[in-house]
Amino acid sequence: LAAPRKIQKVQHHRALPASQMADFMKNLRGRPGIGARALEFAIYCAARSGEVRGAQWSEMDTESAIWRVPAERMKAKKEHRVPLSPSALALLKSLPRGADSDLVFASSKGSPLSDMTLTLLMRRMEVDAVPHGFRSTFRDWVGESTNYPRELAEQALAHALESKVEAAYRRGDALEKRRKMMVDWAKFCNRGGH
């Protein structure tokens, strides 16, 4: 039998058009709460919400501006290094650090935020998109508005390579090239204020 992913219809996550990002981010930055900060950080990092909701201070190297997401929390089960833009770093530095939890975005009970926290935030903002959709917005921005190579965007999204041969030979993660792209993405998101 064919693999399920080959026969089932692909359901894409609703995403915000890149042209609306500056207004959305301005609105988001004006919202209080740890859920709003988690969503903002997820957008800056083009990260999955689960990676962000489980983020720990021990994974953040603010000196080197790198977030090391351990393999066990990644979809592909491989460590992912995320270059932190100045906007992402400033957000981290603005957050309180709880003495009782290593979680960056802890709920009031000290546990990870629920997936619904970010979804409900977006519903309250009356945006026809879902948190995961911002990864598509990022990908569209890279492909339509920049000269960054497709492979760099795919690495930023921590997507596994379809080509087994290419995957076997690619050892590096192009961190410094991705850093420039993520800085440009944050600048794009913050046009008109921050």
C-alpha positions in Angstrom: 0.0 0.0 0.0 1.1 3.6 -0.6 2.3 5.6 2.3 -0.5 7.6 3.9 1.2 10.9 3.2 1.2 10.0 -0.5 -2.6 9.5 -0.8 -4.2 11.7 1.8 -5.0 15.3 1.0 -2.5 17.8 2.4 -4.2 20.2 4.8 -2.2 23.5 4.9 -2.1 25.6 8.0 -3.8 29.0 7.6 -1.1 31.6 7.3 -1.0 35.4 7.3 0.2 37.0 4.1 3.7 38.5 4.5 2.4 41.9 3.6 0.4 41.9 6.8 3.2 41.0 9.2 4.2 44.5 10.3 0.7 45.4 11.4 0.2 42.0 13.0 3.5 42.3 14.9 2.7 45.8 16.1 -0.6 44.6 17.4 1.0 41.5 19.0 3.8 43.5 20.8 1.0 45.7 22.3 -0.6 42.6 23.9 0.3 41.7 27.5 1.0 38.2 28.6 3.4 35.3 28.3 1.4 33.8 25.5 1.9 36.9 23.3 5.6 36.8 24.0 5.8 33.1 23.2 4.1 33.7 19.8 6.3 36.7 19.1 9.4 34.6 19.8 8.1 31.7 17.7 7.6 34.2 14.8 11.1 35.7 15.1 12.6 32.2 15.2 10.3 30.6 12.6 9.9 27.8 15.2 7.1 25.4 15.9 5.0 26.4 18.8 5.8 23.2 20.7 9.5 24.0 20.5 8.9 27.4 21.9 6.4 26.3 24.6 9.0 23.8 25.8 12.0 26.2 25.5 14.3 26.3 28.6 16.7 29.0 29.7 19.4 26.4 29.7 19.0 26.1 25.9 19.6 29.9 25.4 23.1 31.1 24.9 22.6 34.8 24.8 26.3 35.5 24.5 26.5 33.7 21.2 22.9 34.5 20.3 22.0 30.8 19.8 19.1 28.7 20.9 20.0 25.0 21.0 16.8 23.0 20.7 17.6 19.4 21.9 16.9 16.5 19.5 14.2 15.0 21.8 12.1 18.2 21.3 12.5 18.4 17.6 10.1 16.8 15.1 13.1 15.3 13.1 14.7 14.1 16.4 17.9 16.1 15.5 19.3 19.0 17.5 18.5 22.4 15.9 20.5 25.5 16.4 18.5 28.7 16.0 20.4 32.0 15.5 18.7 34.7 17.7 18.1 38.0 16.1 18.5 41.2 18.2 14.7 41.3 18.4 14.5 37.7 19.7 17.3 38.5 22.2 15.6 41.7 23.4 12.4 39.8 23.9 14.3 37.1 26.0 16.0 39.8 28.1 12.6 41.4 28.8 11.2 38.2 30.3 11.1 37.4 34.0 13.0 34.3 35.1 11.1 32.1 37.5 13.2 30.6 40.3 11.0 27.5 40.3 11.2 26.7 36.6 13.7 26.6 33.7 10.9 27.2 31.2 11.2 30.4 29.3 7.5 30.7 28.6 6.0 29.1 31.7 2.3 29.3 32.6 1.2 30.9 35.9 1.5 27.4 37.4 5.1 27.0 36.2 4.2 24.4 33.6 4.5 24.7 29.8 1.9 26.8 28.0 -0.8 24.8 26.3 -1.0 24.7 22.5 -4.4 26.4 22.8 -2.9 29.5 24.5 -1.4 30.7 21.3 -4.4 29.6 19.2 -6.8 31.5 21.5 -4.6 34.6 21.4 -4.9 34.6 17.6 -8.6 34.1 17.8 -8.9 37.1 20.2 -6.8 39.1 17.7 -9.3 38.1 15.0 -6.7 36.8 12.7 -7.6 34.2 10.1 -4.4 32.1 10.7 -2.9 29.7 13.1 0.4 29.9 15.0 2.0 27.2 12.8 1.1 29.3 9.7 3.7 31.8 10.5 6.3 29.3 9.4 4.6 29.4 6.0 4.6 33.2 6.1 8.3 33.1 6.7 8.9 30.6 3.9 6.8 32.8 1.5 8.8 35.9 2.5 12.1 34.1 1.8 10.9 32.8 -1.5 9.1 35.9 -2.8 10.9 38.8 -1.2 14.6 37.8 -0.7 17.5 36.3 -2.5 18.2 33.8 0.2 18.5 30.2 -1.2 15.6 27.8 -0.7 17.8 25.4 1.2 18.6 28.1 3.8 14.9 28.7 4.5 14.4 24.9 4.8 17.3 24.7 7.3 15.8 27.6 9.3 12.5 25.6 9.5 14.4 22.5 10.5 12.9 20.6 7.6 14.4 17.2 6.8 15.9 17.0 3.3 13.9 14.9 0.9 17.0 13.8 -0.9 18.8 11.0 1.1 22.0 11.6 -0.9 22.0 15.4 -0.1 21.2 14.7 3.5 24.1 12.2 3.7 26.6 14.9 2.5 25.3 18.0 4.3 27.0 18.1 7.7 26.8 21.8 8.6 23.8 23.9 9.5 24.8 27.2 7.8 24.3 29.0 11.1 25.9 32.3 10.2 24.2 32.5 6.9 20.9 31.7 8.6 21.7 34.4 11.2 21.7 37.2 8.6 18.4 35.8 7.2 16.7 35.7 10.6 17.9 39.3 11.4 16.4 40.4 8.0 13.1 38.5 8.9 12.9 40.3 12.3 13.5 43.7 10.6 10.8 42.9 8.0 8.4 41.9 10.8 9.2 45.1 12.8 8.9 47.6 10.0 7.2 50.7 11.3 8.1 50.2 14.9 9.7 48.3 17.7 
